[in-house]
Amino acid sequence: GNYESVAVDNSNVLNPVFFTTEDNSKGELRRFVADGNGWDSLHEGGVTTYLEFLDGNNFQWTSSLSAGEKSASKHYPNSEGIAYHNSTLYFVSKTIK
């Protein structure tokens, strides 16, 4: 991917969770749950899922890249910055006018 920014939830040091944004119209927000820990965790494998907004202010993490891209295109195109703080994930996106 063409990643714009990254945030890390390391509240469980044995399984850090990485979030990335992509600055394009279908740039899905990714969540990578690492199998390992520490700086080597990105090289040990893990599970990648994608943010998908559902009806009624609900969302899920899906393994479907196409569902993540469709959701990004409709709800959060061109994601920019991202941060994780106090169990809350924040990110911003820009819209085309």
C-alpha positions, 0 to 999 in steps of 0.5 A: 500500500501507499501508507500515509500514517500509522498508529499503534495500540501497544496496551497488550505488549504481547500482541501490538495492533497497528493501524494505517491510513492510505491517502487515496479515494479508496484508501482503506484503513487497515488494522494489523494484529501482529503475531509477535511482539516488540519491533520484530512483530511486523516481520512475524506475521499476523492478521490484517483487517479493514474498517467497514462502516455499516448502517446506523453508526455501526462498523466492523473489521472485515477481512475483505479488502474490497469491502474496506475500499468501498467503505473508504470511498463512500465514508472516509476518502483520502485518509490522512493522520491517525492516532490511538489514545486511551483505547480510542482510535482517531483518524481524519480524511479529506473530501473532494468538493 
